Amino acid sequence: MVKRARICCFISAALLLAACTPTVKVEAPDKPIEINMNINIRHEILVKVERAVEEMFESEEIF
């Protein structure tokens, strides 16, 4: 009788644990993912222009 109670207890515990398993759903988004990289490119251009202007002012040929 005790053995049967242990088996029933084990089976019910296994069923409860199986029912509580988390589920993860991975779905594709409705809209495409948009990455805006214009900021980085613009910043790089500004830095290059600033360096070129600094080099022009440092040279004595302009004035």
TILOFI-252674 format. One record per atom (N, C-alpha, C): residue number from 1; x, y, z; residue in one letter. Coordinates in steps of 0.001 Angstrom, whole numbers. Layout:
# residues N
<node i="NUM" xx="X" yy="Y" zz="Z" aa="A"/>
...
//
This chain:
# residues 63
<node i="1" xx="816" yy="-1189" zz="0" aa="M"/>
<node i="1" xx="0" yy="0" zz="0" aa="M"/>
<node i="1" xx="865" yy="1261" zz="0" aa="M"/>
<node i="2" xx="1942" yy="1244" zz="787" aa="V"/>
<node i="2" xx="2838" yy="2393" zz="848" aa="V"/>
<node i="2" xx="3554" yy="2559" zz="-494" aa="V"/>
<node i="3" xx="3894" yy="1451" zz="-1108" aa="K"/>
<node i="3" xx="4579" yy="1495" zz="-2393" aa="K"/>
<node i="3" xx="3671" yy="2117" zz="-3457" aa="K"/>
<node i="4" xx="2399" yy="1761" zz="-3417" aa="R"/>
<node i="4" xx="1438" yy="2294" zz="-4377" aa="R"/>
<node i="4" xx="1252" yy="3802" zz="-4157" aa="R"/>
<node i="5" xx="1243" yy="4245" zz="-2915" aa="A"/>
<node i="5" xx="1085" yy="5665" zz="-2608" aa="A"/>
<node i="5" xx="2301" yy="6446" zz="-3102" aa="A"/>
<node i="6" xx="3480" yy="5882" zz="-2952" aa="R"/>
<node i="6" xx="4691" yy="6539" zz="-3437" aa="R"/>
<node i="6" xx="4672" yy="6672" zz="-4957" aa="R"/>
<node i="7" xx="4219" yy="5624" zz="-5626" aa="I"/>
<node i="7" xx="4159" yy="5655" zz="-7092" aa="I"/>
<node i="7" xx="3151" yy="6704" zz="-7553" aa="I"/>
<node i="8" xx="1993" yy="6747" zz="-6906" aa="C"/>
<node i="8" xx="980" yy="7746" zz="-7258" aa="C"/>
<node i="8" xx="1495" yy="9157" zz="-6993" aa="C"/>
<node i="9" xx="2189" yy="9327" zz="-5892" aa="C"/>
<node i="9" xx="2753" yy="10631" zz="-5548" aa="C"/>
<node i="9" xx="3802" yy="11039" zz="-6576" aa="C"/>
<node i="10" xx="4635" yy="10101" zz="-6969" aa="F"/>
<node i="10" xx="5673" yy="10378" zz="-7969" aa="F"/>
<node i="10" xx="5063" yy="10726" zz="-9318" aa="F"/>
<node i="11" xx="4040" yy="9983" zz="-9729" aa="I"/>
<node i="11" xx="3397" yy="10238" zz="-11022" aa="I"/>
<node i="11" xx="2715" yy="11599" zz="-11019" aa="I"/>
<node i="12" xx="2002" yy="11925" zz="-9939" aa="S"/>
<node i="12" xx="1329" yy="13217" zz="-9889" aa="S"/>
<node i="12" xx="2342" yy="14365" zz="-9834" aa="S"/>
<node i="13" xx="3465" yy="14187" zz="-9138" aa="A"/>
<node i="13" xx="4498" yy="15219" zz="-9107" aa="A"/>
<node i="13" xx="5109" yy="15402" zz="-10494" aa="A"/>
<node i="14" xx="5327" yy="14303" zz="-11208" aa="A"/>
<node i="14" xx="5882" yy="14381" zz="-12560" aa="A"/>
<node i="14" xx="4911" yy="15085" zz="-13501" aa="A"/>
<node i="15" xx="3616" yy="14824" zz="-13369" aa="L"/>
<node i="15" xx="2624" yy="15491" zz="-14208" aa="L"/>
<node i="15" xx="2552" yy="16982" zz="-13907" aa="L"/>
<node i="16" xx="2635" yy="17353" zz="-12641" aa="L"/>
<node i="16" xx="2611" yy="18771" zz="-12278" aa="L"/>
<node i="16" xx="3835" yy="19500" zz="-12806" aa="L"/>
<node i="17" xx="4989" yy="18877" zz="-12710" aa="L"/>
<node i="17" xx="6200" yy="19514" zz="-13216" aa="L"/>
<node i="17" xx="6188" yy="19620" zz="-14738" aa="L"/>
<node i="18" xx="5621" yy="18635" zz="-15402" aa="A"/>
<node i="18" xx="5553" yy="18675" zz="-16865" aa="A"/>
<node i="18" xx="4587" yy="19761" zz="-17320" aa="A"/>
<node i="19" xx="3552" yy="20012" zz="-16546" aa="A"/>
<node i="19" xx="2574" yy="21036" zz="-16916" aa="A"/>
<node i="19" xx="3133" yy="22441" zz="-16716" aa="A"/>
<node i="20" xx="4141" yy="22605" zz="-15900" aa="C"/>
<node i="20" xx="4688" yy="23934" zz="-15593" aa="C"/>
<node i="20" xx="5904" yy="24290" zz="-16425" aa="C"/>
<node i="21" xx="6180" yy="23560" zz="-17468" aa="T"/>
<node i="21" xx="7359" yy="23877" zz="-18280" aa="T"/>
<node i="21" xx="7115" yy="25163" zz="-19059" aa="T"/>
<node i="22" xx="8084" yy="26064" zz="-19067" aa="P"/>
<node i="22" xx="7913" yy="27329" zz="-19793" aa="P"/>
<node i="22" xx="8032" yy="27114" zz="-21301" aa="P"/>
<node i="23" xx="7286" yy="27901" zz="-22054" aa="T"/>
<node i="23" xx="7364" yy="27822" zz="-23504" aa="T"/>
<node i="23" xx="7850" yy="29165" zz="-24041" aa="T"/>
<node i="24" xx="8686" yy="29113" zz="-25045" aa="V"/>
<node i="24" xx="9226" yy="30318" zz="-25673" aa="V"/>
<node i="24" xx="8833" yy="30276" zz="-27142" aa="V"/>
<node i="25" xx="8182" yy="31351" zz="-27582" aa="K"/>
<node i="25" xx="7784" yy="31430" zz="-28983" aa="K"/>
<node i="25" xx="8639" yy="32478" zz="-29681" aa="K"/>
<node i="26" xx="9207" yy="32102" zz="-30803" aa="V"/>
<node i="26" xx="10014" yy="33023" zz="-31600" aa="V"/>
<node i="26" xx="9256" yy="33286" zz="-32890" aa="V"/>
<node i="27" xx="8902" yy="34552" zz="-33095" aa="E"/>
<node i="27" xx="8153" yy="34915" zz="-34292" aa="E"/>
<node i="27" xx="8884" yy="36029" zz="-35035" aa="E"/>
<node i="28" xx="8730" yy="36030" zz="-36327" aa="A"/>
<node i="28" xx="9315" yy="37096" zz="-37144" aa="A"/>
<node i="28" xx="8490" yy="38366" zz="-36960" aa="A"/>
<node i="29" xx="9139" yy="39533" zz="-36940" aa="P"/>
<node i="29" xx="8381" yy="40777" zz="-36783" aa="P"/>
<node i="29" xx="7548" yy="41073" zz="-38030" aa="P"/>
<node i="30" xx="6474" yy="41848" zz="-37837" aa="D"/>
<node i="30" xx="5614" yy="42219" zz="-38959" aa="D"/>
<node i="30" xx="6312" yy="43187" zz="-39899" aa="D"/>
<node i="31" xx="7037" yy="44139" zz="-39336" aa="K"/>
<node i="31" xx="7743" yy="45143" zz="-40134" aa="K"/>
<node i="31" xx="9226" yy="44774" zz="-40201" aa="K"/>
<node i="32" xx="9906" yy="45126" zz="-41282" aa="P"/>
<node i="32" xx="11347" yy="44832" zz="-41358" aa="P"/>
<node i="32" xx="12136" yy="45666" zz="-40345" aa="P"/>
<node i="33" xx="13226" yy="45126" zz="-39905" aa="I"/>
<node i="33" xx="14088" yy="45826" zz="-38962" aa="I"/>
<node i="33" xx="14877" yy="46887" zz="-39733" aa="I"/>
<node i="34" xx="14840" yy="48119" zz="-39234" aa="E"/>
<node i="34" xx="15502" yy="49222" zz="-39915" aa="E"/>
<node i="34" xx="16641" yy="49729" zz="-39046" aa="E"/>
<node i="35" xx="17833" yy="49749" zz="-39605" aa="I"/>
<node i="35" xx="19007" yy="50239" zz="-38886" aa="I"/>
<node i="35" xx="19475" yy="51513" zz="-39568" aa="I"/>
<node i="36" xx="19471" yy="52600" zz="-38829" aa="N"/>
<node i="36" xx="19867" yy="53893" zz="-39383" aa="N"/>
<node i="36" xx="21343" yy="54124" zz="-39060" aa="N"/>
<node i="37" xx="22177" yy="54106" zz="-40105" aa="M"/>
<node i="37" xx="23616" yy="54275" zz="-39905" aa="M"/>
<node i="37" xx="24114" yy="55611" zz="-40434" aa="M"/>
<node i="38" xx="23215" yy="56510" zz="-40801" aa="N"/>
<node i="38" xx="23610" yy="57799" zz="-41359" aa="N"/>
<node i="38" xx="24377" yy="58651" zz="-40354" aa="N"/>
<node i="39" xx="24082" yy="58508" zz="-39094" aa="I"/>
<node i="39" xx="24733" yy="59325" zz="-38064" aa="I"/>
<node i="39" xx="26228" yy="59035" zz="-38018" aa="I"/>
<node i="40" xx="26593" yy="57788" zz="-38020" aa="N"/>
<node i="40" xx="28007" yy="57431" zz="-37939" aa="N"/>
<node i="40" xx="28773" yy="57881" zz="-39179" aa="N"/>
<node i="41" xx="28188" yy="57738" zz="-40334" aa="I"/>
<node i="41" xx="28863" yy="58133" zz="-41567" aa="I"/>
<node i="41" xx="29045" yy="59645" zz="-41598" aa="I"/>
<node i="42" xx="28029" yy="60385" zz="-41219" aa="R"/>
<node i="42" xx="28111" yy="61844" zz="-41217" aa="R"/>
<node i="42" xx="29177" yy="62310" zz="-40233" aa="R"/>
<node i="43" xx="29229" yy="61685" zz="-39078" aa="H"/>
<node i="43" xx="30222" yy="62054" zz="-38074" aa="H"/>
<node i="43" xx="31631" yy="61810" zz="-38613" aa="H"/>
<node i="44" xx="31833" yy="60690" zz="-39290" aa="E"/>
<node i="44" xx="33153" yy="60382" zz="-39831" aa="E"/>
<node i="44" xx="33555" yy="61411" zz="-40890" aa="E"/>
<node i="45" xx="32625" yy="61825" zz="-41715" aa="I"/>
<node i="45" xx="32924" yy="62823" zz="-42743" aa="I"/>
<node i="45" xx="33293" yy="64155" zz="-42093" aa="I"/>
<node i="46" xx="32550" yy="64554" zz="-41066" aa="L"/>
<node i="46" xx="32847" yy="65811" zz="-40390" aa="L"/>
<node i="46" xx="34238" yy="65790" zz="-39758" aa="L"/>
<node i="47" xx="34605" yy="64684" zz="-39171" aa="V"/>
<node i="47" xx="35932" yy="64576" zz="-38556" aa="V"/>
<node i="47" xx="37012" yy="64693" zz="-39623" aa="V"/>
<node i="48" xx="36819" yy="64054" zz="-40764" aa="K"/>
<node i="48" xx="37816" yy="64123" zz="-41833" aa="K"/>
<node i="48" xx="37936" yy="65556" zz="-42373" aa="K"/>
<node i="49" xx="36801" yy="66232" zz="-42528" aa="V"/>
<node i="49" xx="36827" yy="67612" zz="-43034" aa="V"/>
<node i="49" xx="37516" yy="68520" zz="-42029" aa="V"/>
<node i="50" xx="37212" yy="68340" zz="-40741" aa="E"/>
<node i="50" xx="37856" yy="69155" zz="-39716" aa="E"/>
<node i="50" xx="39364" yy="68957" zz="-39716" aa="E"/>
<node i="51" xx="39815" yy="67741" zz="-39874" aa="R"/>
<node i="51" xx="41265" yy="67486" zz="-39920" aa="R"/>
<node i="51" xx="41892" yy="68153" zz="-41147" aa="R"/>
<node i="52" xx="41198" yy="68079" zz="-42273" aa="A"/>
<node i="52" xx="41728" yy="68701" zz="-43491" aa="A"/>
<node i="52" xx="41804" yy="70214" zz="-43330" aa="A"/>
<node i="53" xx="40801" yy="70813" zz="-42709" aa="V"/>
<node i="53" xx="40809" yy="72263" zz="-42489" aa="V"/>
<node i="53" xx="41926" yy="72650" zz="-41528" aa="V"/>
<node i="54" xx="42118" yy="71878" zz="-40474" aa="E"/>
<node i="54" xx="43207" yy="72157" zz="-39522" aa="E"/>
<node i="54" xx="44558" yy="72089" zz="-40217" aa="E"/>
<node i="55" xx="44736" yy="71108" zz="-41098" aa="E"/>
<node i="55" xx="45997" yy="70991" zz="-41827" aa="E"/>
<node i="55" xx="46189" yy="72194" zz="-42763" aa="E"/>
<node i="56" xx="45109" yy="72678" zz="-43353" aa="M"/>
<node i="56" xx="45217" yy="73843" zz="-44227" aa="M"/>
<node i="56" xx="45642" yy="75081" zz="-43441" aa="M"/>
<node i="57" xx="45082" yy="75268" zz="-42244" aa="F"/>
<node i="57" xx="45432" yy="76433" zz="-41438" aa="F"/>
<node i="57" xx="46838" yy="76323" zz="-40857" aa="F"/>
<node i="58" xx="47311" yy="75107" zz="-40651" aa="E"/>
<node i="58" xx="48656" yy="74934" zz="-40102" aa="E"/>
<node i="58" xx="49725" yy="75223" zz="-41151" aa="E"/>
<node i="59" xx="49384" yy="74979" zz="-42411" aa="S"/>
<node i="59" xx="50387" yy="75242" zz="-43454" aa="S"/>
<node i="59" xx="50516" yy="76757" zz="-43660" aa="S"/>
<node i="60" xx="51701" yy="77204" zz="-43929" aa="E"/>
<node i="60" xx="51971" yy="78631" zz="-44068" aa="E"/>
<node i="60" xx="51732" yy="79136" zz="-45486" aa="E"/>
<node i="61" xx="51382" yy="78275" zz="-46399" aa="E"/>
<node i="61" xx="51203" yy="78664" zz="-47792" aa="E"/>
<node i="61" xx="49935" yy="79470" zz="-48011" aa="E"/>
<node i="62" xx="48934" yy="79290" zz="-47158" aa="I"/>
<node i="62" xx="47649" yy="79985" zz="-47350" aa="I"/>
<node i="62" xx="47806" yy="81477" zz="-47088" aa="I"/>
<node i="63" xx="48435" yy="81827" zz="-46015" aa="F"/>
<node i="63" xx="48563" yy="83237" zz="-45640" aa="F"/>
<node i="63" xx="49900" yy="83724" zz="-46070" aa="F"/>
//
